[in-house]
C-alpha cells in the first residue's frame, strides 16, 4: 500500500529549530520537511547558537545560505543559554518580524506564562514520539496560517 503525504497551502517559511536533544531536533525537522512547505534553515542545539544565528555572527553572516527565519521553534530548556534567555534576546534585539513557538516539557504553568511574557507567540507542550511531533507540526502550520506578527509565509 502506498501512502502519499498531501501538503497543505504553500507556506514559504524559513524555520530555525532549537532543541538540545538530537533525536527531537531530527524528528521535528523531518516532520516539518515531510508535512509542510516550511524550510528548516538551521537546527541549533543550544540558545547561544540560536542567538549567533539570529545576529548573523561568524559564518551565519551569509544570509543567502543562512536566511533570517520567520519562525523559531524553541525548546525552553537548553544548555548555555536557555529558551528564556533567547526570548529576552529576541525581545531586546530582533529588528525583523519573528514568530516564536516555545516548547516546554514542564507542567509548571509559570513557565508558559513567563515564555509568553517574554514574547513567545505560542507555547506547546513538548511532544514525545513521532506521532505527537507530527500533530504538533500540524498545529504550528495552522498557527502560521493566521499570519501572526504580520509574518506572511
Secondary structure by P-SEA (a helix, b strand, c coil): cbbbbbbccccbbbbbbbbccaaaaaaaaaaaaaccccccccccccaaaaaaaaacccccccccccccccccccccccccccaaaaaaaaacccccbbbbbbbbccccaaaaaaaaaacccccccccccaaaaaaaaaaaaaaaaaccccccc
